[in-house]
Amino acid sequence: MKSIMVVGTTSHAGKSLITTAICRILSRRGLRVAPFKGQNMALNAYVTANGGEIGYAQAVQAWAAGVAPLVEMNPILLKPQGNMTSQIILKGKAIGTVSATDYYEQYFELGWQTVQECLQYLSTEFDCLVCEGAGSPAEINLKHRDLTNMRVAKHLNAPTLLVVDIDRGGAFAHVVGTLELLDPDERALIKGVVINKFRGQRSILEPGIKWLEARTGIPVVGVVPYLEQVFPAEDSLDLLERKPAKATTELNIAVVRLPRIANFTDFDPLESEPSVTVKYLHPKQDLGYPDAVIIPGTKTTIADLMVLQKSGMAQAIQNYAASGGTVLGICGGFQMLGQTIVDPEGIEGPDGKYPGVNLLPIKTVITGQKIARQRQVTSNYPQAGLPVIGFEIHQGRTRIENPGDQKSCQPLFDDVNLGLVDSCQSVWGTYLHGIFDNGPWRRAWLNRLRQQRGLKSLPTGVANYKEQREQLLDSLANHIEEHLDLTPFI
């Protein structure tokens, strides 16, 4: 099986985008391609057809390759949840929660065995593997336990691309320093350097390229200009780097940037709407009066709920809703909108009962059993009969607290356990990730906001977001292919 490894001098160098683009480029050349990332640490996750969790970036890379996402494409997913601990997802299933120290001591052998098994499986199903590293391959304190970077490259004997972000400065030092810290057999696999996020004239950069090639003996196979388009991000740090690209819009939607925000890829379809601005607000920022407020998913619902309450954001959202504002909670955000959250087993911390934002008459009990599955349902609101697809990832069961409250809200879908909306259609809550990917449902929901502003409704007969995503992936591949020479690798 052919393979390519993509590593970076630092985090956020652009490894995921380069990997995604290569998957699409090679797929267009007729190869059956699979992405691979041995170990990923992220709170943006996707649920495969068999109910397994993987990093959302690997799902996007699979779509770029034109294949269905598989748990083997991301054997190990670590989901940070505070206090220096992470939940371990092994081949799609949660197997425990450990500290960083215990993880390296207790799970390395099992992890490497699983990585090798998944690589073997993929080798029987695909022509080519495009592997992505994590962080830097030259973290000398972690290399002996690194399951993601050069250990995988050596196992596959994969020609490796080293990506550096020149926009941050220090690119030449990053490349030389990274190469100096690699072992000789690791360095021998580095077949090309990609200078990413370049702004300016290539001619000014050329002397530096010649020096770097002479110094390292490794060719610079790509100088990729800075790409302004927003693609799915791996972690919440990327949100800090997003700059508003729209001068004026008709709707403003605020997403609360929870400390442990998860699956904020849910909002990429909203950001793709020309008439919508999505703004991420820190809990201590002024809420103002946007057209809608969204409380997103979170890895630790109770801890982030307490942040909302202590910061005053919970009260601000209550006041906003009381004045007629629209509030939507997704997954953990849905749980927060209720009256109480109970954690009898102490799964998220000290066991106990915690008051919610109290906008929906529901009670959530946190349980040890995680629900992770794809869903296909039919909507009741804001427009009846719309087919809606998405996926669930949550540890909690949510029910209406008192029978007398049944009439105060209605099921959002034909599955009554998947979401609720109040009688005024002002407060919405759902467990369904990817809800805005559904074009007709998204437009129907946005049209309610537009009607409140006296704006003309948008057409609802639009395609689902996956078609826009396909166009973005083609655009990304075209952009990278124009500036990257893959000849030494394929």
Backbone hydrogen bonds, N-H to C=O, Kabsch-Sander energy under -0.5 kcal/mol:
donor,donor_aa,acceptor,acceptor_aa,energy
2,K,127,D,-1.8
4,I,129,L,-2.4
5,M,159,P,-2.2
6,V,131,C,-2.3
7,V,5,M,-0.5
7,V,161,L,-2.9
8,G,135,G,-0.5
9,T,163,V,-2.4
13,A,10,T,-1.0
18,I,14,G,-2.4
19,T,15,K,-2.9
20,T,16,S,-2.6
21,A,17,L,-2.7
22,I,18,I,-2.5
23,C,19,T,-2.2
24,R,20,T,-1.8
25,I,21,A,-2.9
26,L,22,I,-2.8
27,S,23,C,-1.8
28,R,24,R,-2.3
29,R,25,I,-0.8
30,G,27,S,-1.7
31,L,26,L,-2.0
33,V,31,L,-0.9
34,A,128,C,-2.0
36,F,130,V,-1.7
37,K,73,M,-2.3
40,N,76,I,-2.5
42,A,40,N,-0.6
42,A,78,L,-1.7
43,L,234,E,-0.6
44,N,234,E,-0.7
45,A,43,L,-0.8
46,Y,54,I,-2.6
48,T,46,Y,-0.5
48,T,52,G,-3.0
49,A,69,P,-0.5
51,G,48,T,-2.1
53,E,92,G,-1.8
54,I,46,Y,-2.1
56,Y,44,N,-2.7
58,Q,55,G,-0.7
59,A,55,G,-1.4
60,V,56,Y,-2.4
61,Q,57,A,-2.2
62,A,58,Q,-2.1
63,W,59,A,-2.4
64,A,60,V,-2.4
65,A,61,Q,-1.7
66,G,62,A,-0.6
66,G,63,W,-1.0
67,V,62,A,-2.5
73,M,70,L,-1.5
74,N,71,V,-1.5
76,I,38,G,-1.5
77,L,89,I,-2.5
78,L,40,N,-3.3
79,K,77,L,-0.5
79,K,87,Q,-2.4
81,Q,85,T,-2.3
85,T,82,G,-1.4
86,S,98,V,-2.3
87,Q,79,K,-2.4
88,I,96,G,-3.2
89,I,77,L,-2.7
89,I,87,Q,-0.6
90,L,88,I,-0.6
90,L,93,K,-2.9
91,K,75,P,-3.4
91,K,89,I,-0.6
93,K,90,L,-1.7
95,I,88,I,-2.6
96,G,88,I,-0.7
98,V,86,S,-2.1
100,A,84,M,-1.2
103,Y,99,S,-2.4
104,Y,100,A,-2.1
105,E,101,T,-1.8
106,Q,102,D,-3.1
107,Y,103,Y,-2.5
111,G,107,Y,-2.7
112,W,108,F,-2.9
113,Q,109,E,-2.3
114,T,110,L,-2.3
115,V,111,G,-2.5
116,Q,112,W,-2.4
117,E,113,Q,-2.2
118,C,114,T,-2.4
119,L,115,V,-2.4
120,Q,116,Q,-2.3
121,Y,117,E,-2.2
122,L,118,C,-2.7
123,S,119,L,-2.0
124,T,120,Q,-0.8
124,T,121,Y,-1.2
125,E,121,Y,-0.6
125,E,122,L,-1.0
126,F,122,L,-1.9
127,D,32,R,-2.3
128,C,32,R,-1.7
129,L,2,K,-2.1
130,V,34,A,-2.4
131,C,4,I,-3.4
131,C,129,L,-0.6
132,E,36,F,-2.8
133,G,6,V,-3.0
139,E,136,S,-0.7
140,I,138,A,-1.3
142,L,139,E,-2.1
143,K,139,E,-1.6
145,R,142,L,-2.2
146,D,143,K,-1.3
147,L,145,R,-0.6
152,V,149,N,-0.8
153,A,149,N,-1.7
154,K,150,M,-2.8
155,H,151,R,-2.0
156,L,152,V,-2.0
157,N,153,A,-1.0
158,A,153,A,-2.4
160,T,189,L,-3.0
161,L,5,M,-3.1
162,L,192,G,-2.4
163,V,7,V,-2.9
163,V,161,L,-0.6
164,V,194,V,-2.6
166,I,164,V,-0.9
166,I,196,N,-2.3
167,D,196,N,-0.5
168,R,165,D,-0.6
169,G,166,I,-1.1
174,H,170,G,-2.4
175,V,171,A,-2.3
176,V,172,F,-2.6
177,G,173,A,-2.8
178,T,174,H,-2.3
179,L,175,V,-2.5
180,E,176,V,-2.3
181,L,177,G,-1.4
182,L,178,T,-0.7
182,L,179,L,-0.8
186,E,183,D,-0.6
187,R,183,D,-3.1
188,A,184,P,-1.9
189,L,186,E,-1.4
190,I,186,E,-0.5
190,I,187,R,-1.4
191,K,160,T,-2.2
191,K,189,L,-0.9
192,G,160,T,-1.1
193,V,219,P,-2.2
194,V,162,L,-2.9
195,I,193,V,-0.5
195,I,222,G,-2.9
196,N,164,V,-3.4
196,N,194,V,-0.8
198,F,224,V,-2.4
204,I,201,Q,-0.8
205,L,201,Q,-1.0
206,E,202,R,-1.5
208,G,205,L,-0.8
209,I,205,L,-1.8
210,K,206,E,-2.5
211,W,207,P,-2.1
212,L,208,G,-2.6
213,E,209,I,-2.6
214,A,210,K,-2.1
215,R,211,W,-2.6
216,T,212,L,-2.4
217,G,213,E,-2.4
221,V,193,V,-1.4
221,V,219,P,-0.9
222,G,193,V,-1.2
223,V,483,H,-1.1
224,V,195,I,-2.7
226,Y,198,F,-2.2
228,E,226,Y,-0.5
231,F,229,Q,-0.5
238,D,235,D,-1.7
239,L,236,S,-1.0
240,L,236,S,-0.6
240,L,237,L,-0.9
241,E,237,L,-0.6
241,E,238,D,-0.9
242,R,238,D,-0.6
242,R,239,L,-0.8
250,E,275,S,-0.9
251,L,275,S,-2.5
253,I,277,T,-3.0
254,A,292,A,-2.6
255,V,279,K,-2.9
256,V,254,A,-0.5
256,V,294,I,-2.4
257,R,281,L,-3.6
258,L,256,V,-1.7
261,I,258,L,-1.6
262,A,297,G,-2.3
263,N,43,L,-0.9
266,D,263,N,-1.7
267,F,264,F,-1.7
268,D,265,T,-1.5
271,E,267,F,-2.1
272,S,268,D,-1.3
273,E,270,L,-1.3
276,V,273,E,-1.8
277,T,251,L,-2.4
279,K,253,I,-2.8
279,K,277,T,-0.6
281,L,255,V,-2.7
281,L,279,K,-0.6
285,Q,282,H,-2.4
291,D,252,N,-2.5
292,A,252,N,-1.0
293,V,326,T,-2.4
294,I,254,A,-3.0
295,I,328,L,-2.8
297,G,262,A,-0.6
299,K,260,R,-1.9
304,D,300,T,-2.0
305,L,301,T,-2.4
306,M,302,I,-2.3
307,V,303,A,-1.4
308,L,304,D,-2.1
309,Q,305,L,-2.1
310,K,306,M,-2.7
311,S,307,V,-2.3
312,G,308,L,-0.8
313,M,308,L,-0.7
314,A,308,L,-2.4
316,A,312,G,-2.1
317,I,313,M,-2.4
318,Q,314,A,-2.2
319,N,315,Q,-2.6
320,Y,316,A,-2.3
321,A,317,I,-2.6
322,A,318,Q,-2.4
323,S,319,N,-1.4
324,G,321,A,-1.8
325,G,320,Y,-2.4
326,T,291,D,-0.5
327,V,426,S,-2.8
328,L,293,V,-2.6
329,G,428,W,-2.2
330,I,295,I,-2.4
331,C,430,T,-3.3
333,G,330,I,-2.4
335,Q,331,C,-2.1
336,M,332,G,-2.1
337,L,333,G,-1.1
338,G,335,Q,-1.4
339,Q,362,I,-2.5
340,T,362,I,-1.2
341,I,354,Y,-2.5
342,V,364,T,-3.3
343,D,352,G,-2.9
346,G,343,D,-1.2
352,G,343,D,-0.9
354,Y,341,I,-3.0
356,G,339,Q,-2.4
357,V,336,M,-3.3
358,N,338,G,-2.6
359,L,337,L,-2.7
360,L,337,L,-2.2
362,I,360,L,-2.1
363,K,399,R,-3.0
364,T,340,T,-2.1
365,V,397,R,-2.3
366,I,342,V,-3.3
366,I,364,T,-0.5
371,I,394,H,-3.0
372,A,370,K,-0.6
373,R,392,E,-1.5
375,R,390,G,-2.9
377,V,388,V,-3.0
379,S,386,L,-2.7
380,N,412,L,-2.9
381,Y,412,L,-1.3
385,G,379,S,-2.6
386,L,383,Q,-0.9
388,V,377,V,-3.0
390,G,375,R,-1.9
391,F,433,H,-1.7
392,E,373,R,-2.9
394,H,371,I,-2.1
396,G,394,H,-0.5
397,R,365,V,-2.0
399,R,363,K,-2.3
401,E,361,P,-2.5
405,D,402,N,-2.1
406,Q,403,P,-1.7
408,S,405,D,-1.3
409,C,406,Q,-0.8
410,Q,421,V,-3.0
412,L,419,G,-2.1
414,D,378,T,-1.8
416,V,414,D,-0.8
418,L,415,D,-1.7
420,L,429,G,-2.3
421,V,410,Q,-2.1
422,D,427,V,-2.2
423,S,408,S,-1.8
425,Q,422,D,-1.9
428,W,327,V,-3.1
428,W,426,S,-0.5
429,G,420,L,-2.5
430,T,329,G,-2.3
431,Y,418,L,-2.4
432,L,418,L,-0.5
433,H,391,F,-2.9
433,H,431,Y,-0.8
435,I,432,L,-0.7
437,D,434,G,-1.2
438,N,435,I,-1.1
439,G,437,D,-1.0
442,R,438,N,-2.9
443,R,439,G,-2.5
444,A,440,P,-2.2
445,W,441,W,-2.5
446,L,442,R,-2.6
447,N,443,R,-2.3
448,R,444,A,-1.1
449,L,445,W,-1.1
450,R,446,L,-2.2
451,Q,447,N,-2.5
452,Q,448,R,-1.5
453,R,449,L,-0.9
453,R,450,R,-0.6
454,G,451,Q,-1.1
455,L,450,R,-3.1
462,V,460,T,-1.9
465,Y,437,D,-3.2
467,E,464,N,-1.8
468,Q,464,N,-0.7
469,R,465,Y,-2.8
470,E,466,K,-2.0
471,Q,467,E,-1.6
472,L,468,Q,-2.3
473,L,469,R,-2.7
474,D,470,E,-2.3
475,S,471,Q,-2.4
476,L,472,L,-2.9
477,A,473,L,-2.6
478,N,474,D,-2.6
479,H,475,S,-2.3
480,I,476,L,-2.7
481,E,477,A,-2.9
482,E,478,N,-1.7
483,H,479,H,-0.6
483,H,480,I,-1.2
484,L,480,I,-0.7
484,L,481,E,-0.5
485,D,221,V,-2.8
486,L,484,L,-0.8
489,F,486,L,-2.0
490,I,486,L,-1.5
